[in-house]
Amino acid sequence: MNLNVSGHHLEITPAIRSYLASKLERVTRHFDHVIDAHVILSVDKLVQKAEITLHVPGKDIHCECVEHDLYAAIDLLADKLHRQVEKYKTKSGAKSHVPVKRQTAV
């Protein structure tokens, strides 16, 4: 998985990057078809915002979370993303169709 992290009004430190990578590892452990992820961390006065766009085959999954603490926002973002990826997995796996045999007249 290619991880791209950017910050708006925020410097991305190695600690934040490693914490984010460890949280997103849970998603890639359960679903290994992730192409890449774009994460934007931003600060607006007292509000910390984390958003992610995850590129998977056939779909882009986007979620965002707003909290007063950046690490709490990353935790909630990982939980939301995990739920959305699980939903995507169940929907994509449910599309297998069994062909119907037709009876021919003799």
Secondary structure by P-SEA (a helix, b strand, c coil): cbbbbbbccccccaaaaaaaaaaaaaaaaacccccbbbbbbbbcccbbbbbbbbbcccbbbbbbbbcccaaaaaaaaaaaaaaaaaaaaaaaaacbbbbbbbbbcc
